[in-house]
Every structure is written in structure tokens, then in C-alpha cells.
Amino acid sequence: MSDLDGLINLIPIGDIAKKLGIDENIARTAVAVAVPAIVGGLAANASNADGAKKLESALGHHDKAVTSLDDVDEADGAKIV
């Protein structure tokens, strides 16, 4: 299992499917495509000291495990992404 697979397995895909009104398999496929792109973008932003410091600051207060979409601050996540 890759690190990305482990990350994807932590995402509440059923909740995403329900919120969007789509089949869970479609949501799983979308997440499987989106996660590597998001992680790649975060890595690119963190590739220099200034970007890494900003990302670390943005993520610093996110220590709660996400078990449902209710645990996600969508506005803050949009800022980070």
C-alpha cells in the first residue's frame, strides 16, 4: 500500500458521496484522482522555505482526526489547498 492509498483510506468517501448525491464508487474514483493532485500541489508549495513555513503554519492547528465531513472546515481547507 502506498502512502497515498493510506491517506485515501482515511477519507470518509461515503459521506462525500452522500453530500454530493453521487454513487460511492464515483466518489472513490474522484478522490483517488484528486488526492495525488492535491498532495503534489502541497509539495510544490512547500518546496521552498517560505512556502513550507506557510503550509506548516496553516496545518499547525489541525490535529483532530477526520472521521466524517462534519469534522472538516471546508473554508479553511480551501485556503490551504
C-alpha positions as a Python dict, from the first residue, in 0.01 Angstrom:
ca = {
    (1, 'M'): (0, 0, 0),
    (2, 'S'): (136, 341, -91),
    (3, 'D'): (124, 639, 142),
    (4, 'L'): (-142, 790, -83),
    (5, 'D'): (-355, 477, -52),
    (6, 'G'): (-330, 505, 325),
    (7, 'L'): (-434, 870, 308),
    (8, 'I'): (-725, 792, 76),
    (9, 'N'): (-842, 518, 314),
    (10, 'L'): (-876, 781, 588),
    (11, 'I'): (-1117, 993, 381),
    (12, 'P'): (-1489, 950, 459),
    (13, 'I'): (-1581, 870, 98),
    (14, 'G'): (-1934, 758, 188),
    (15, 'D'): (-2001, 1099, 342),
    (16, 'I'): (-1866, 1272, 32),
    (17, 'A'): (-2086, 1062, -195),
    (18, 'K'): (-2391, 1133, 16),
    (19, 'K'): (-2321, 1508, 30),
    (20, 'L'): (-2276, 1528, -347),
    (21, 'G'): (-2561, 1289, -423),
    (22, 'I'): (-2342, 1054, -625),
    (23, 'D'): (-2258, 684, -622),
    (24, 'E'): (-1987, 591, -371),
    (25, 'N'): (-1774, 430, -645),
    (26, 'I'): (-1774, 757, -840),
    (27, 'A'): (-1675, 947, -526),
    (28, 'R'): (-1395, 697, -458),
    (29, 'T'): (-1263, 739, -814),
    (30, 'A'): (-1274, 1118, -785),
    (31, 'V'): (-1092, 1109, -452),
    (32, 'A'): (-830, 872, -596),
    (33, 'V'): (-761, 1127, -871),
    (34, 'A'): (-784, 1439, -654),
    (35, 'V'): (-564, 1331, -363),
    (36, 'P'): (-240, 1285, -563),
    (37, 'A'): (-301, 1620, -735),
    (38, 'I'): (-361, 1797, -403),
    (39, 'V'): (-60, 1634, -237),
    (40, 'G'): (154, 1724, -538),
    (41, 'G'): (41, 2085, -518),
    (42, 'L'): (114, 2099, -146),
    (43, 'A'): (459, 1952, -208),
    (44, 'A'): (529, 2212, -477),
    (45, 'N'): (422, 2492, -244),
    (46, 'A'): (642, 2353, 33),
    (47, 'S'): (946, 2313, -192),
    (48, 'N'): (1095, 2639, -67),
    (49, 'A'): (1145, 2763, 288),
    (50, 'D'): (879, 3035, 270),
    (51, 'G'): (616, 2802, 125),
    (52, 'A'): (700, 2529, 374),
    (53, 'K'): (669, 2772, 665),
    (54, 'K'): (331, 2898, 542),
    (55, 'L'): (200, 2543, 494),
    (56, 'E'): (326, 2436, 836),
    (57, 'S'): (153, 2735, 992),
    (58, 'A'): (-174, 2663, 808),
    (59, 'L'): (-172, 2298, 909),
    (60, 'G'): (-45, 2356, 1262),
    (61, 'H'): (-386, 2377, 1425),
    (62, 'H'): (-532, 2070, 1252),
    (63, 'D'): (-472, 1792, 1499),
    (64, 'K'): (-822, 1643, 1513),
    (65, 'A'): (-881, 1319, 1325),
    (66, 'V'): (-1137, 1345, 1048),
    (67, 'T'): (-1397, 1072, 1069),
    (68, 'S'): (-1683, 1249, 892),
    (69, 'L'): (-1738, 1556, 681),
    (70, 'D'): (-1868, 1731, 993),
    (71, 'D'): (-1506, 1731, 1114),
    (72, 'V'): (-1385, 1924, 808),
    (73, 'D'): (-1359, 2302, 798),
    (74, 'E'): (-1420, 2339, 425),
    (75, 'A'): (-1335, 2711, 415),
    (76, 'D'): (-1002, 2656, 588),
    (77, 'G'): (-928, 2355, 369),
    (78, 'A'): (-994, 2563, 59),
    (79, 'K'): (-741, 2822, 182),
    (80, 'I'): (-478, 2552, 238),
    (81, 'V'): (-534, 2387, -97),
}
